[in-house]
Amino acid sequence: MGHFADGRASLVAGTHSHVPTADAQILPKGTAFQTDLGMCGDYNSVIGMDPAEPLQRFTKKLSKARFTPAEGEGTVCGVWVETGTNGLATRIEPVRVGGRLKPSIPAL
């Protein structure tokens, strides 16, 4: 999708696997791109849920209860993008604040 939109969008970013990737880049025609920004939530979890029930379902193949949200410290994940007068990217930096992941705060 990034290559399809390159030069026509300021940013293309994904967020499917919920794990931030280390591939923030500006594509050849000026579109900022990152495969996965990561989730905003508790990383001591199973994609935001308390691990007990997802692990029960995985290991025993039985559902005992509903998923419940994890209640630990959250992490905010995203990207910082600067654009030029043409609307295309001139800078992309990962952003991670709080929680368990290594912090990444772009210098302004």
C-alpha positions as CSV (number, residue, x, y, z in Angstrom):
1,M,0.0,0.0,0.0
2,G,2.9,2.3,0.7
3,H,4.3,1.9,-2.8
4,F,0.9,2.4,-4.3
5,A,0.4,5.7,-2.4
6,D,4.0,6.9,-2.7
7,G,4.0,10.6,-3.8
8,R,0.2,10.9,-3.4
9,A,-0.1,10.7,0.4
10,S,1.8,12.3,3.3
11,L,1.8,9.1,5.4
12,V,0.8,5.4,5.1
13,A,1.0,3.5,8.3
14,G,-0.3,0.1,9.4
15,T,-1.5,-1.2,12.8
16,H,-2.4,-4.9,12.3
17,S,0.0,-6.9,14.4
18,H,0.0,-4.4,17.3
19,V,3.8,-4.6,17.5
20,P,5.7,-1.5,16.4
21,T,8.1,-2.2,13.5
22,A,11.5,-0.5,13.1
23,D,11.0,0.4,9.4
24,A,9.9,4.1,9.6
25,Q,11.1,5.6,6.3
26,I,10.3,8.1,3.6
27,L,9.6,6.3,0.3
28,P,11.3,7.5,-2.9
29,K,8.4,9.9,-4.0
30,G,8.0,11.4,-0.5
31,T,5.4,9.3,1.4
32,A,6.3,8.6,5.0
33,F,5.7,4.8,5.8
34,Q,5.8,2.5,8.7
35,T,4.5,-1.1,8.5
36,D,3.0,-1.1,12.0
37,L,2.7,1.7,14.5
38,G,2.0,-0.6,17.4
39,M,-1.0,-0.5,19.7
40,C,-1.8,2.0,22.4
41,G,-2.4,0.1,25.5
42,D,-0.8,-2.3,28.1
43,Y,2.0,-4.3,26.5
44,N,1.9,-6.7,29.5
45,S,-1.2,-8.2,27.8
46,V,-2.4,-10.2,24.9
47,I,-3.3,-7.3,22.5
48,G,-4.7,-5.3,25.3
49,M,-6.5,-8.1,27.2
50,D,-5.5,-9.7,30.6
51,P,-3.4,-12.8,29.5
52,A,-5.3,-15.4,31.6
53,E,-8.2,-16.2,29.3
54,P,-6.4,-16.0,26.0
55,L,-3.7,-18.4,27.4
56,Q,-6.5,-20.7,28.7
57,R,-8.1,-20.8,25.3
58,F,-4.8,-21.4,23.5
59,T,-3.4,-24.1,25.8
60,K,-6.6,-26.0,26.7
61,K,-8.8,-25.2,23.7
62,L,-11.6,-24.3,26.1
63,S,-13.3,-21.0,26.8
64,K,-13.9,-20.4,30.5
65,A,-14.7,-16.6,30.5
66,R,-14.9,-13.4,28.5
67,F,-11.7,-11.5,27.7
68,T,-11.1,-8.7,30.2
69,P,-9.0,-5.6,29.5
70,A,-5.5,-5.5,31.0
71,E,-5.2,-2.9,33.7
72,G,-1.5,-2.1,33.7
73,E,0.3,1.0,32.5
74,G,-0.4,1.8,28.9
75,T,2.0,2.7,26.1
76,V,1.2,5.2,23.4
77,C,2.7,4.3,20.0
78,G,2.7,6.3,16.8
79,V,4.8,8.4,14.5
80,W,5.8,12.0,14.1
81,V,5.8,13.2,10.6
82,E,6.8,16.6,9.2
83,T,5.8,17.6,5.7
84,G,7.0,20.2,3.2
85,T,4.9,22.8,1.4
86,N,3.9,20.1,-1.2
87,G,2.4,18.0,1.6
88,L,4.9,15.2,1.2
89,A,7.0,13.9,4.1
90,T,10.4,15.4,5.0
91,R,10.8,13.5,8.3
92,I,9.3,10.5,10.1
93,E,10.2,9.4,13.6
94,P,8.7,6.6,15.8
95,V,6.9,7.7,19.0
96,R,6.6,5.5,22.1
97,V,5.7,6.9,25.5
98,G,5.0,5.1,28.8
99,G,4.7,1.4,29.7
100,R,7.2,-1.3,29.0
101,L,8.6,-0.5,25.6
102,K,11.8,1.6,25.2
103,P,10.8,5.2,24.9
104,S,11.2,7.1,21.7
105,I,10.4,10.8,21.7
106,P,11.5,12.8,18.6
107,A,13.5,15.9,19.1
108,L,11.6,18.9,17.8
